[in-house]
């Protein structure tokens, strides 16, 4: 069921994946960018999990909006607004 708990778990799983793959993402980014994509996403998704632990969004949309806002405000470069807007 696509309820609030599902989206909270989804964001937590995404954060764990980013944490696990941060070094590889940064290495891939170094070939064409400034080698900060993994660390930026890691910072952003850490902020997402922290705010979801602190706040209790009441709806699936509220979970996604809150996550999107965190990504926009904490992930540097173009990817923060890109991923954040996708969720909002």
PDB file with SEQRES, HELIX, SHEET and CRYST1 records, atoms N, CA, C and O in Angstrom:
SEQRES   1 A   88  UNK UNK UNK UNK UNK UNK UNK UNK UNK UNK UNK UNK UNK          
SEQRES   2 A   88  UNK UNK UNK UNK UNK UNK UNK UNK UNK UNK UNK UNK UNK          
SEQRES   3 A   88  UNK UNK UNK UNK UNK UNK UNK UNK UNK UNK UNK UNK UNK          
SEQRES   4 A   88  UNK UNK UNK UNK UNK UNK UNK UNK UNK UNK UNK UNK UNK          
SEQRES   5 A   88  UNK UNK UNK UNK UNK UNK UNK UNK UNK UNK UNK UNK UNK          
SEQRES   6 A   88  UNK UNK UNK UNK UNK UNK UNK UNK UNK UNK UNK UNK UNK          
SEQRES   7 A   88  UNK UNK UNK UNK UNK UNK UNK UNK UNK UNK                      
HELIX    1 AA1 UNK A    4  UNK A   32  1                                  29    
HELIX    2 AA2 UNK A   37  UNK A   54  1                                  18    
HELIX    3 AA3 UNK A   60  UNK A   74  1                                  15    
HELIX    4 AA4 UNK A   77  UNK A   87  1                                  11    
CRYST1    1.000    1.000    1.000  90.00  90.00  90.00 P 1           1          
ATOM      1  N   UNK A   1       0.837  -1.176   0.000  1.00  0.00           N  
ATOM      2  CA  UNK A   1       0.000   0.000   0.000  1.00  0.00           C  
ATOM      3  C   UNK A   1       0.889   1.249   0.000  1.00  0.00           C  
ATOM      4  O   UNK A   1       1.865   1.323   0.746  1.00  0.00           O  
ATOM      5  N   UNK A   2       0.550   2.200  -0.821  1.00  0.00           N  
ATOM      6  CA  UNK A   2       1.336   3.429  -0.926  1.00  0.00           C  
ATOM      7  C   UNK A   2       0.835   4.451   0.090  1.00  0.00           C  
ATOM      8  O   UNK A   2       0.213   5.453  -0.264  1.00  0.00           O  
ATOM      9  N   UNK A   3       1.119   4.172   1.350  1.00  0.00           N  
ATOM     10  CA  UNK A   3       0.700   5.067   2.422  1.00  0.00           C  
ATOM     11  C   UNK A   3       1.906   5.864   2.930  1.00  0.00           C  
ATOM     12  O   UNK A   3       3.008   5.755   2.393  1.00  0.00           O  
ATOM     13  N   UNK A   4       1.680   6.648   3.951  1.00  0.00           N  
ATOM     14  CA  UNK A   4       2.735   7.502   4.502  1.00  0.00           C  
ATOM     15  C   UNK A   4       3.940   6.680   4.936  1.00  0.00           C  
ATOM     16  O   UNK A   4       5.080   7.055   4.664  1.00  0.00           O  
ATOM     17  N   UNK A   5       3.695   5.568   5.604  1.00  0.00           N  
ATOM     18  CA  UNK A   5       4.789   4.725   6.078  1.00  0.00           C  
ATOM     19  C   UNK A   5       5.627   4.189   4.918  1.00  0.00           C  
ATOM     20  O   UNK A   5       6.850   4.101   5.028  1.00  0.00           O  
ATOM     21  N   UNK A   6       4.987   3.834   3.818  1.00  0.00           N  
ATOM     22  CA  UNK A   6       5.722   3.359   2.643  1.00  0.00           C  
ATOM     23  C   UNK A   6       6.725   4.411   2.177  1.00  0.00           C  
ATOM     24  O   UNK A   6       7.884   4.090   1.914  1.00  0.00           O  
ATOM     25  N   UNK A   7       6.287   5.658   2.074  1.00  0.00           N  
ATOM     26  CA  UNK A   7       7.174   6.707   1.566  1.00  0.00           C  
ATOM     27  C   UNK A   7       8.268   7.059   2.566  1.00  0.00           C  
ATOM     28  O   UNK A   7       9.374   7.419   2.162  1.00  0.00           O  
ATOM     29  N   UNK A   8       7.982   6.962   3.858  1.00  0.00           N  
ATOM     30  CA  UNK A   8       9.036   7.162   4.856  1.00  0.00           C  
ATOM     31  C   UNK A   8      10.097   6.070   4.713  1.00  0.00           C  
ATOM     32  O   UNK A   8      11.296   6.350   4.737  1.00  0.00           O  
ATOM     33  N   UNK A   9       9.647   4.829   4.564  1.00  0.00           N  
ATOM     34  CA  UNK A   9      10.590   3.710   4.389  1.00  0.00           C  
ATOM     35  C   UNK A   9      11.377   3.860   3.086  1.00  0.00           C  
ATOM     36  O   UNK A   9      12.566   3.549   3.033  1.00  0.00           O  
ATOM     37  N   UNK A  10      10.706   4.339   2.041  1.00  0.00           N  
ATOM     38  CA  UNK A  10      11.364   4.535   0.754  1.00  0.00           C  
ATOM     39  C   UNK A  10      12.494   5.563   0.875  1.00  0.00           C  
ATOM     40  O   UNK A  10      13.588   5.340   0.355  1.00  0.00           O  
ATOM     41  N   UNK A  11      12.243   6.671   1.549  1.00  0.00           N  
ATOM     42  CA  UNK A  11      13.266   7.695   1.731  1.00  0.00           C  
ATOM     43  C   UNK A  11      14.410   7.168   2.589  1.00  0.00           C  
ATOM     44  O   UNK A  11      15.573   7.484   2.334  1.00  0.00           O  
ATOM     45  N   UNK A  12      14.092   6.371   3.599  1.00  0.00           N  
ATOM     46  CA  UNK A  12      15.129   5.774   4.447  1.00  0.00           C  
ATOM     47  C   UNK A  12      15.979   4.793   3.640  1.00  0.00           C  
ATOM     48  O   UNK A  12      17.201   4.763   3.785  1.00  0.00           O  
ATOM     49  N   UNK A  13      15.338   3.998   2.798  1.00  0.00           N  
ATOM     50  CA  UNK A  13      16.077   3.062   1.941  1.00  0.00           C  
ATOM     51  C   UNK A  13      16.944   3.813   0.932  1.00  0.00           C  
ATOM     52  O   UNK A  13      18.074   3.405   0.661  1.00  0.00           O  
ATOM     53  N   UNK A  14      16.429   4.892   0.383  1.00  0.00           N  
ATOM     54  CA  UNK A  14      17.216   5.703  -0.553  1.00  0.00           C  
ATOM     55  C   UNK A  14      18.442   6.274   0.149  1.00  0.00           C  
ATOM     56  O   UNK A  14      19.537   6.283  -0.413  1.00  0.00           O  
ATOM     57  N   UNK A  15      18.258   6.748   1.373  1.00  0.00           N  
ATOM     58  CA  UNK A  15      19.379   7.297   2.139  1.00  0.00           C  
ATOM     59  C   UNK A  15      20.436   6.225   2.393  1.00  0.00           C  
ATOM     60  O   UNK A  15      21.633   6.498   2.296  1.00  0.00           O  
ATOM     61  N   UNK A  16      20.005   5.016   2.715  1.00  0.00           N  
ATOM     62  CA  UNK A  16      20.953   3.921   2.947  1.00  0.00           C  
ATOM     63  C   UNK A  16      21.707   3.577   1.664  1.00  0.00           C  
ATOM     64  O   UNK A  16      22.906   3.303   1.708  1.00  0.00           O  
ATOM     65  N   UNK A  17      21.028   3.588   0.542  1.00  0.00           N  
ATOM     66  CA  UNK A  17      21.681   3.314  -0.747  1.00  0.00           C  
ATOM     67  C   UNK A  17      22.703   4.386  -1.083  1.00  0.00           C  
ATOM     68  O   UNK A  17      23.806   4.080  -1.535  1.00  0.00           O  
ATOM     69  N   UNK A  18      22.339   5.633  -0.866  1.00  0.00           N  
ATOM     70  CA  UNK A  18      23.275   6.734  -1.134  1.00  0.00           C  
ATOM     71  C   UNK A  18      24.485   6.618  -0.217  1.00  0.00           C  
ATOM     72  O   UNK A  18      25.618   6.804  -0.659  1.00  0.00           O  
ATOM     73  N   UNK A  19      24.253   6.315   1.046  1.00  0.00           N  
ATOM     74  CA  UNK A  19      25.354   6.139   2.002  1.00  0.00           C  
ATOM     75  C   UNK A  19      26.311   5.043   1.518  1.00  0.00           C  
ATOM     76  O   UNK A  19      27.530   5.214   1.541  1.00  0.00           O  
ATOM     77  N   UNK A  20      25.752   3.945   1.090  1.00  0.00           N  
ATOM     78  CA  UNK A  20      26.538   2.796   0.645  1.00  0.00           C  
ATOM     79  C   UNK A  20      27.311   3.098  -0.648  1.00  0.00           C  
ATOM     80  O   UNK A  20      28.429   2.615  -0.824  1.00  0.00           O  
ATOM     81  N   UNK A  21      26.732   3.881  -1.535  1.00  0.00           N  
ATOM     82  CA  UNK A  21      27.313   4.114  -2.860  1.00  0.00           C  
ATOM     83  C   UNK A  21      27.969   5.490  -3.020  1.00  0.00           C  
ATOM     84  O   UNK A  21      28.373   5.850  -4.126  1.00  0.00           O  
ATOM     85  N   UNK A  22      28.078   6.252  -1.945  1.00  0.00           N  
ATOM     86  CA  UNK A  22      28.577   7.631  -2.041  1.00  0.00           C  
ATOM     87  C   UNK A  22      29.955   7.711  -2.694  1.00  0.00           C  
ATOM     88  O   UNK A  22      30.189   8.571  -3.543  1.00  0.00           O  
ATOM     89  N   UNK A  23      30.854   6.836  -2.311  1.00  0.00           N  
ATOM     90  CA  UNK A  23      32.203   6.889  -2.896  1.00  0.00           C  
ATOM     91  C   UNK A  23      32.184   6.600  -4.387  1.00  0.00           C  
ATOM     92  O   UNK A  23      32.876   7.262  -5.160  1.00  0.00           O  
ATOM     93  N   UNK A  24      31.393   5.613  -4.793  1.00  0.00           N  
ATOM     94  CA  UNK A  24      31.301   5.303  -6.224  1.00  0.00           C  
ATOM     95  C   UNK A  24      30.665   6.452  -7.002  1.00  0.00           C  
ATOM     96  O   UNK A  24      31.107   6.771  -8.106  1.00  0.00           O  
ATOM     97  N   UNK A  25      29.638   7.073  -6.441  1.00  0.00           N  
ATOM     98  CA  UNK A  25      29.005   8.220  -7.103  1.00  0.00           C  
ATOM     99  C   UNK A  25      29.998   9.365  -7.272  1.00  0.00           C  
ATOM    100  O   UNK A  25      30.031  10.023  -8.312  1.00  0.00           O  
ATOM    101  N   UNK A  26      30.798   9.592  -6.250  1.00  0.00           N  
ATOM    102  CA  UNK A  26      31.802  10.653  -6.321  1.00  0.00           C  
ATOM    103  C   UNK A  26      32.866  10.316  -7.356  1.00  0.00           C  
ATOM    104  O   UNK A  26      33.301  11.185  -8.112  1.00  0.00           O  
ATOM    105  N   UNK A  27      33.283   9.060  -7.391  1.00  0.00           N  
ATOM    106  CA  UNK A  27      34.283   8.653  -8.385  1.00  0.00           C  
ATOM    107  C   UNK A  27      33.747   8.819  -9.806  1.00  0.00           C  
ATOM    108  O   UNK A  27      34.457   9.315 -10.681  1.00  0.00           O  
ATOM    109  N   UNK A  28      32.520   8.415 -10.037  1.00  0.00           N  
ATOM    110  CA  UNK A  28      31.917   8.601 -11.361  1.00  0.00           C  
ATOM    111  C   UNK A  28      31.831  10.084 -11.716  1.00  0.00           C  
ATOM    112  O   UNK A  28      32.080  10.466 -12.859  1.00  0.00           O  
ATOM    113  N   UNK A  29      31.486  10.903 -10.754  1.00  0.00           N  
ATOM    114  CA  UNK A  29      31.368  12.340 -10.985  1.00  0.00           C  
ATOM    115  C   UNK A  29      32.722  12.966 -11.297  1.00  0.00           C  
ATOM    116  O   UNK A  29      32.790  13.975 -11.999  1.00  0.00           O  
ATOM    117  N   UNK A  30      33.790  12.383 -10.788  1.00  0.00           N  
ATOM    118  CA  UNK A  30      35.116  12.970 -11.019  1.00  0.00           C  
ATOM    119  C   UNK A  30      35.518  12.923 -12.489  1.00  0.00           C  
ATOM    120  O   UNK A  30      36.350  13.718 -12.926  1.00  0.00           O  
ATOM    121  N   UNK A  31      34.939  12.004 -13.252  1.00  0.00           N  
ATOM    122  CA  UNK A  31      35.286  11.899 -14.675  1.00  0.00           C  
ATOM    123  C   UNK A  31      34.734  13.060 -15.488  1.00  0.00           C  
ATOM    124  O   UNK A  31      35.323  13.441 -16.500  1.00  0.00           O  
ATOM    125  N   UNK A  32      33.610  13.628 -15.060  1.00  0.00           N  
ATOM    126  CA  UNK A  32      32.981  14.697 -15.854  1.00  0.00           C  
ATOM    127  C   UNK A  32      32.596  15.921 -15.031  1.00  0.00           C  
ATOM    128  O   UNK A  32      32.123  16.917 -15.579  1.00  0.00           O  
ATOM    129  N   UNK A  33      32.796  15.850 -13.734  1.00  0.00           N  
ATOM    130  CA  UNK A  33      32.351  16.956 -12.883  1.00  0.00           C  
ATOM    131  C   UNK A  33      33.393  17.315 -11.851  1.00  0.00           C  
ATOM    132  O   UNK A  33      34.596  17.195 -12.082  1.00  0.00           O  
ATOM    133  N   UNK A  34      32.907  17.758 -10.708  1.00  0.00           N  
ATOM    134  CA  UNK A  34      33.805  18.238  -9.667  1.00  0.00           C  
ATOM    135  C   UNK A  34      33.957  17.271  -8.497  1.00  0.00           C  
ATOM    136  O   UNK A  34      34.415  17.661  -7.423  1.00  0.00           O  
ATOM    137  N   UNK A  35      33.576  16.025  -8.699  1.00  0.00           N  
ATOM    138  CA  UNK A  35      33.798  14.945  -7.729  1.00  0.00           C  
ATOM    139  C   UNK A  35      33.154  15.217  -6.372  1.00  0.00           C  
ATOM    140  O   UNK A  35      33.764  14.997  -5.326  1.00  0.00           O  
ATOM    141  N   UNK A  36      31.908  15.699  -6.408  1.00  0.00           N  
ATOM    142  CA  UNK A  36      31.224  15.936  -5.134  1.00  0.00           C  
ATOM    143  C   UNK A  36      29.799  15.375  -5.102  1.00  0.00           C  
ATOM    144  O   UNK A  36      29.074  15.587  -4.130  1.00  0.00           O  
ATOM    145  N   UNK A  37      29.401  14.676  -6.136  1.00  0.00           N  
ATOM    146  CA  UNK A  37      28.014  14.209  -6.225  1.00  0.00           C  
ATOM    147  C   UNK A  37      27.658  13.256  -5.083  1.00  0.00           C  
ATOM    148  O   UNK A  37      26.605  13.400  -4.461  1.00  0.00           O  
ATOM    149  N   UNK A  38      28.516  12.297  -4.809  1.00  0.00           N  
ATOM    150  CA  UNK A  38      28.240  11.348  -3.729  1.00  0.00           C  
ATOM    151  C   UNK A  38      28.149  12.018  -2.379  1.00  0.00           C  
ATOM    152  O   UNK A  38      27.232  11.741  -1.606  1.00  0.00           O  
ATOM    153  N   UNK A  39      29.089  12.896  -2.085  1.00  0.00           N  
ATOM    154  CA  UNK A  39      29.068  13.577  -0.782  1.00  0.00           C  
ATOM    155  C   UNK A  39      27.887  14.534  -0.672  1.00  0.00           C  
ATOM    156  O   UNK A  39      27.304  14.678   0.403  1.00  0.00           O  
ATOM    157  N   UNK A  40      27.531  15.185  -1.771  1.00  0.00           N  
ATOM    158  CA  UNK A  40      26.360  16.073  -1.742  1.00  0.00           C  
ATOM    159  C   UNK A  40      25.070  15.292  -1.499  1.00  0.00           C  
ATOM    160  O   UNK A  40      24.252  15.690  -0.669  1.00  0.00           O  
ATOM    161  N   UNK A  41      24.882  14.185  -2.216  1.00  0.00           N  
ATOM    162  CA  UNK A  41      23.677  13.379  -2.011  1.00  0.00           C  
ATOM    163  C   UNK A  41      23.647  12.779  -0.610  1.00  0.00           C  
ATOM    164  O   UNK A  41      22.591  12.694   0.017  1.00  0.00           O  
ATOM    165  N   UNK A  42      24.801  12.369  -0.132  1.00  0.00           N  
ATOM    166  CA  UNK A  42      24.876  11.810   1.217  1.00  0.00           C  
ATOM    167  C   UNK A  42      24.435  12.847   2.250  1.00  0.00           C  
ATOM    168  O   UNK A  42      23.656  12.539   3.152  1.00  0.00           O  
ATOM    169  N   UNK A  43      24.927  14.055   2.117  1.00  0.00           N  
ATOM    170  CA  UNK A  43      24.530  15.135   3.024  1.00  0.00           C  
ATOM    171  C   UNK A  43      23.026  15.382   2.932  1.00  0.00           C  
ATOM    172  O   UNK A  43      22.357  15.548   3.952  1.00  0.00           O  
ATOM    173  N   UNK A  44      22.499  15.407   1.717  1.00  0.00           N  
ATOM    174  CA  UNK A  44      21.079  15.666   1.524  1.00  0.00           C  
ATOM    175  C   UNK A  44      20.188  14.587   2.103  1.00  0.00           C  
ATOM    176  O   UNK A  44      19.212  14.889   2.790  1.00  0.00           O  
ATOM    177  N   UNK A  45      20.514  13.332   1.832  1.00  0.00           N  
ATOM    178  CA  UNK A  45      19.661  12.254   2.327  1.00  0.00           C  
ATOM    179  C   UNK A  45      19.822  12.031   3.825  1.00  0.00           C  
ATOM    180  O   UNK A  45      18.904  11.529   4.475  1.00  0.00           O  
ATOM    181  N   UNK A  46      20.974  12.395   4.381  1.00  0.00           N  
ATOM    182  CA  UNK A  46      21.101  12.390   5.839  1.00  0.00           C  
ATOM    183  C   UNK A  46      20.137  13.408   6.430  1.00  0.00           C  
ATOM    184  O   UNK A  46      19.472  13.132   7.429  1.00  0.00           O  
ATOM    185  N   UNK A  47      20.061  14.574   5.819  1.00  0.00           N  
ATOM    186  CA  UNK A  47      19.118  15.604   6.282  1.00  0.00           C  
ATOM    187  C   UNK A  47      17.674  15.137   6.135  1.00  0.00           C  
ATOM    188  O   UNK A  47      16.839  15.423   6.993  1.00  0.00           O  
ATOM    189  N   UNK A  48      17.377  14.425   5.060  1.00  0.00           N  
ATOM    190  CA  UNK A  48      16.018  13.905   4.854  1.00  0.00           C  
ATOM    191  C   UNK A  48      15.650  12.946   5.979  1.00  0.00           C  
ATOM    192  O   UNK A  48      14.582  13.076   6.577  1.00  0.00           O  
ATOM    193  N   UNK A  49      16.526  11.983   6.272  1.00  0.00           N  
ATOM    194  CA  UNK A  49      16.193  11.016   7.325  1.00  0.00           C  
ATOM    195  C   UNK A  49      16.081  11.690   8.681  1.00  0.00           C  
ATOM    196  O   UNK A  49      15.232  11.314   9.490  1.00  0.00           O  
ATOM    197  N   UNK A  50      16.923  12.682   8.942  1.00  0.00           N  
ATOM    198  CA  UNK A  50      16.845  13.392  10.224  1.00  0.00           C  
ATOM    199  C   UNK A  50      15.519  14.124  10.377  1.00  0.00           C  
ATOM    200  O   UNK A  50      14.899  14.062  11.438  1.00  0.00           O  
ATOM    201  N   UNK A  51      15.080  14.814   9.337  1.00  0.00           N  
ATOM    202  CA  UNK A  51      13.831  15.569   9.441  1.00  0.00           C  
ATOM    203  C   UNK A  51      12.629  14.630   9.508  1.00  0.00           C  
ATOM    204  O   UNK A  51      11.642  14.939  10.176  1.00  0.00           O  
ATOM    205  N   UNK A  52      12.698  13.495   8.829  1.00  0.00           N  
ATOM    206  CA  UNK A  52      11.585  12.540   8.898  1.00  0.00           C  
ATOM    207  C   UNK A  52      11.510  11.856  10.261  1.00  0.00           C  
ATOM    208  O   UNK A  52      10.429  11.455  10.693  1.00  0.00           O  
ATOM    209  N   UNK A  53      12.651  11.721  10.942  1.00  0.00           N  
ATOM    210  CA  UNK A  53      12.643  11.182  12.303  1.00  0.00           C  
ATOM    211  C   UNK A  53      12.081  12.200  13.288  1.00  0.00           C  
ATOM    212  O   UNK A  53      11.409  11.839  14.254  1.00  0.00           O  
ATOM    213  N   UNK A  54      12.362  13.476  13.033  1.00  0.00           N  
ATOM    214  CA  UNK A  54      11.927  14.544  13.936  1.00  0.00           C  
ATOM    215  C   UNK A  54      10.465  14.913  13.721  1.00  0.00           C  
ATOM    216  O   UNK A  54       9.714  15.072  14.683  1.00  0.00           O  
ATOM    217  N   UNK A  55      10.066  15.046  12.478  1.00  0.00           N  
ATOM    218  CA  UNK A  55       8.696  15.427  12.138  1.00  0.00           C  
ATOM    219  C   UNK A  55       7.892  14.179  11.795  1.00  0.00           C  
ATOM    220  O   UNK A  55       8.455  13.115  11.541  1.00  0.00           O  
ATOM    221  N   UNK A  56       6.598  14.320  11.789  1.00  0.00           N  
ATOM    222  CA  UNK A  56       5.725  13.191  11.448  1.00  0.00           C  
ATOM    223  C   UNK A  56       4.746  13.631  10.365  1.00  0.00           C  
ATOM    224  O   UNK A  56       3.596  13.949  10.669  1.00  0.00           O  
ATOM    225  N   UNK A  57       5.183  13.654   9.109  1.00  0.00           N  
ATOM    226  CA  UNK A  57       4.265  14.043   8.039  1.00  0.00           C  
ATOM    227  C   UNK A  57       3.031  13.141   8.042  1.00  0.00           C  
ATOM    228  O   UNK A  57       3.132  11.930   8.240  1.00  0.00           O  
ATOM    229  N   UNK A  58       1.881  13.743   7.824  1.00  0.00           N  
ATOM    230  CA  UNK A  58       0.612  13.018   7.948  1.00  0.00           C  
ATOM    231  C   UNK A  58       0.169  12.329   6.664  1.00  0.00           C  
ATOM    232  O   UNK A  58      -0.684  11.442   6.700  1.00  0.00           O  
ATOM    233  N   UNK A  59       0.737  12.725   5.538  1.00  0.00           N  
ATOM    234  CA  UNK A  59       0.300  12.161   4.258  1.00  0.00           C  
ATOM    235  C   UNK A  59       1.513  11.785   3.411  1.00  0.00           C  
ATOM    236  O   UNK A  59       2.612  12.284   3.649  1.00  0.00           O  
ATOM    237  N   UNK A  60       1.321  10.911   2.429  1.00  0.00           N  
ATOM    238  CA  UNK A  60       2.429  10.597   1.520  1.00  0.00           C  
ATOM    239  C   UNK A  60       2.984  11.853   0.835  1.00  0.00           C  
ATOM    240  O   UNK A  60       4.198  12.005   0.697  1.00  0.00           O  
ATOM    241  N   UNK A  61       2.099  12.735   0.413  1.00  0.00           N  
ATOM    242  CA  UNK A  61       2.547  13.967  -0.231  1.00  0.00           C  
ATOM    243  C   UNK A  61       3.392  14.824   0.687  1.00  0.00           C  
ATOM    244  O   UNK A  61       4.351  15.457   0.244  1.00  0.00           O  
ATOM    245  N   UNK A  62       3.043  14.848   1.960  1.00  0.00           N  
ATOM    246  CA  UNK A  62       3.815  15.633   2.930  1.00  0.00           C  
ATOM    247  C   UNK A  62       5.207  15.039   3.129  1.00  0.00           C  
ATOM    248  O   UNK A  62       6.174  15.780   3.301  1.00  0.00           O  
ATOM    249  N   UNK A  63       5.317  13.716   3.107  1.00  0.00           N  
ATOM    250  CA  UNK A  63       6.634  13.071   3.203  1.00  0.00           C  
ATOM    251  C   UNK A  63       7.501  13.501   2.026  1.00  0.00           C  
ATOM    252  O   UNK A  63       8.650  13.905   2.208  1.00  0.00           O  
ATOM    253  N   UNK A  64       6.951  13.414   0.828  1.00  0.00           N  
ATOM    254  CA  UNK A  64       7.717  13.756  -0.373  1.00  0.00           C  
ATOM    255  C   UNK A  64       8.069  15.239  -0.420  1.00  0.00           C  
ATOM    256  O   UNK A  64       9.179  15.603  -0.807  1.00  0.00           O  
ATOM    257  N   UNK A  65       7.130  16.093  -0.029  1.00  0.00           N  
ATOM    258  CA  UNK A  65       7.396  17.530  -0.021  1.00  0.00           C  
ATOM    259  C   UNK A  65       8.497  17.874   0.971  1.00  0.00           C  
ATOM    260  O   UNK A  65       9.396  18.655   0.659  1.00  0.00           O  
ATOM    261  N   UNK A  66       8.430  17.294   2.161  1.00  0.00           N  
ATOM    262  CA  UNK A  66       9.449  17.542   3.173  1.00  0.00           C  
ATOM    263  C   UNK A  66      10.813  17.047   2.698  1.00  0.00           C  
ATOM    264  O   UNK A  66      11.820  17.735   2.867  1.00  0.00           O  
ATOM    265  N   UNK A  67      10.845  15.857   2.105  1.00  0.00           N  
ATOM    266  CA  UNK A  67      12.102  15.321   1.577  1.00  0.00           C  
ATOM    267  C   UNK A  67      12.638  16.214   0.459  1.00  0.00           C  
ATOM    268  O   UNK A  67      13.833  16.503   0.412  1.00  0.00           O  
ATOM    269  N   UNK A  68      11.768  16.643  -0.426  1.00  0.00           N  
ATOM    270  CA  UNK A  68      12.185  17.518  -1.516  1.00  0.00           C  
ATOM    271  C   UNK A  68      12.768  18.825  -1.020  1.00  0.00           C  
ATOM    272  O   UNK A  68      13.783  19.296  -1.534  1.00  0.00           O  
ATOM    273  N   UNK A  69      12.133  19.405  -0.031  1.00  0.00           N  
ATOM    274  CA  UNK A  69      12.649  20.666   0.538  1.00  0.00           C  
ATOM    275  C   UNK A  69      14.033  20.470   1.143  1.00  0.00           C  
ATOM    276  O   UNK A  69      14.913  21.317   0.989  1.00  0.00           O  
ATOM    277  N   UNK A  70      14.219  19.355   1.828  1.00  0.00           N  
ATOM    278  CA  UNK A  70      15.525  19.089   2.429  1.00  0.00           C  
ATOM    279  C   UNK A  70      16.594  18.927   1.359  1.00  0.00           C  
ATOM    280  O   UNK A  70      17.700  19.447   1.504  1.00  0.00           O  
ATOM    281  N   UNK A  71      16.280  18.225   0.306  1.00  0.00           N  
ATOM    282  CA  UNK A  71      17.269  18.046  -0.760  1.00  0.00           C  
ATOM    283  C   UNK A  71      17.613  19.374  -1.420  1.00  0.00           C  
ATOM    284  O   UNK A  71      18.780  19.645  -1.702  1.00  0.00           O  
ATOM    285  N   UNK A  72      16.612  20.195  -1.666  1.00  0.00           N  
ATOM    286  CA  UNK A  72      16.862  21.504  -2.281  1.00  0.00           C  
ATOM    287  C   UNK A  72      17.759  22.357  -1.391  1.00  0.00           C  
ATOM    288  O   UNK A  72      18.641  23.060  -1.884  1.00  0.00           O  
ATOM    289  N   UNK A  73      17.533  22.296  -0.090  1.00  0.00           N  
ATOM    290  CA  UNK A  73      18.274  23.185   0.813  1.00  0.00           C  
ATOM    291  C   UNK A  73      19.638  22.643   1.235  1.00  0.00           C  
ATOM    292  O   UNK A  73      20.458  23.403   1.749  1.00  0.00           O  
ATOM    293  N   UNK A  74      19.905  21.347   1.032  1.00  0.00           N  
ATOM    294  CA  UNK A  74      21.170  20.804   1.541  1.00  0.00           C  
ATOM    295  C   UNK A  74      22.097  20.228   0.482  1.00  0.00           C  
ATOM    296  O   UNK A  74      23.296  20.104   0.729  1.00  0.00           O  
ATOM    297  N   UNK A  75      21.583  19.874  -0.682  1.00  0.00           N  
ATOM    298  CA  UNK A  75      22.436  19.292  -1.727  1.00  0.00           C  
ATOM    299  C   UNK A  75      22.920  20.416  -2.630  1.00  0.00           C  
ATOM    300  O   UNK A  75      22.126  21.196  -3.155  1.00  0.00           O  
ATOM    301  N   UNK A  76      24.215  20.487  -2.801  1.00  0.00           N  
ATOM    302  CA  UNK A  76      24.776  21.549  -3.618  1.00  0.00           C  
ATOM    303  C   UNK A  76      24.641  21.282  -5.106  1.00  0.00           C  
ATOM    304  O   UNK A  76      24.189  20.218  -5.530  1.00  0.00           O  
ATOM    305  N   UNK A  77      25.039  22.260  -5.878  1.00  0.00           N  
ATOM    306  CA  UNK A  77      25.030  22.136  -7.328  1.00  0.00           C  
ATOM    307  C   UNK A  77      23.633  22.088  -7.906  1.00  0.00           C  
ATOM    308  O   UNK A  77      22.668  22.538  -7.288  1.00  0.00           O  
ATOM    309  N   UNK A  78      23.545  21.541  -9.090  1.00  0.00           N  
ATOM    310  CA  UNK A  78      22.256  21.460  -9.779  1.00  0.00           C  
ATOM    311  C   UNK A  78      21.422  20.275  -9.319  1.00  0.00           C  
ATOM    312  O   UNK A  78      20.202  20.279  -9.485  1.00  0.00           O  
ATOM    313  N   UNK A  79      22.056  19.263  -8.744  1.00  0.00           N  
ATOM    314  CA  UNK A  79      21.315  18.043  -8.412  1.00  0.00           C  
ATOM    315  C   UNK A  79      20.344  18.233  -7.253  1.00  0.00           C  
ATOM    316  O   UNK A  79      19.295  17.589  -7.237  1.00  0.00           O  
ATOM    317  N   UNK A  80      20.651  19.086  -6.289  1.00  0.00           N  
ATOM    318  CA  UNK A  80      19.723  19.318  -5.175  1.00  0.00           C  
ATOM    319  C   UNK A  80      18.376  19.828  -5.644  1.00  0.00           C  
ATOM    320  O   UNK A  80      17.350  19.221  -5.335  1.00  0.00           O  
ATOM    321  N   UNK A  81      18.350  20.929  -6.385  1.00  0.00           N  
ATOM    322  CA  UNK A  81      17.071  21.403  -6.915  1.00  0.00           C  
ATOM    323  C   UNK A  81      16.412  20.409  -7.870  1.00  0.00           C  
ATOM    324  O   UNK A  81      15.186  20.306  -7.909  1.00  0.00           O  
ATOM    325  N   UNK A  82      17.207  19.687  -8.631  1.00  0.00           N  
ATOM    326  CA  UNK A  82      16.642  18.710  -9.566  1.00  0.00           C  
ATOM    327  C   UNK A  82      15.921  17.590  -8.816  1.00  0.00           C  
ATOM    328  O   UNK A  82      14.746  17.326  -9.074  1.00  0.00           O  
ATOM    329  N   UNK A  83      16.615  16.934  -7.895  1.00  0.00           N  
ATOM    330  CA  UNK A  83      15.996  15.832  -7.142  1.00  0.00           C  
ATOM    331  C   UNK A  83      14.901  16.343  -6.215  1.00  0.00           C  
ATOM    332  O   UNK A  83      13.857  15.707  -6.071  1.00  0.00           O  
ATOM    333  N   UNK A  84      15.138  17.485  -5.592  1.00  0.00           N  
ATOM    334  CA  UNK A  84      14.136  18.036  -4.687  1.00  0.00           C  
ATOM    335  C   UNK A  84      12.844  18.392  -5.388  1.00  0.00           C  
ATOM    336  O   UNK A  84      11.758  18.124  -4.872  1.00  0.00           O  
ATOM    337  N   UNK A  85      12.952  18.990  -6.554  1.00  0.00           N  
ATOM    338  CA  UNK A  85      11.757  19.353  -7.319  1.00  0.00           C  
ATOM    339  C   UNK A  85      11.021  18.107  -7.795  1.00  0.00           C  
ATOM    340  O   UNK A  85       9.792  18.102  -7.855  1.00  0.00           O  
ATOM    341  N   UNK A  86      11.745  17.071  -8.126  1.00  0.00           N  
ATOM    342  CA  UNK A  86      11.124  15.807  -8.523  1.00  0.00           C  
ATOM    343  C   UNK A  86      10.201  15.285  -7.418  1.00  0.00           C  
ATOM    344  O   UNK A  86       9.108  14.797  -7.702  1.00  0.00           O  
ATOM    345  N   UNK A  87      10.631  15.385  -6.181  1.00  0.00           N  
ATOM    346  CA  UNK A  87       9.837  14.873  -5.065  1.00  0.00           C  
ATOM    347  C   UNK A  87       8.699  15.798  -4.673  1.00  0.00           C  
ATOM    348  O   UNK A  87       7.692  15.346  -4.129  1.00  0.00           O  
ATOM    349  N   UNK A  88       8.845  17.071  -4.939  1.00  0.00           N  
ATOM    350  CA  UNK A  88       7.818  18.021  -4.526  1.00  0.00           C  
ATOM    351  C   UNK A  88       6.721  18.030  -5.545  1.00  0.00           C  
ATOM    352  O   UNK A  88       5.746  18.765  -5.395  1.00  0.00           O  
TER     353      UNK A  88                                                      
END                                                                             
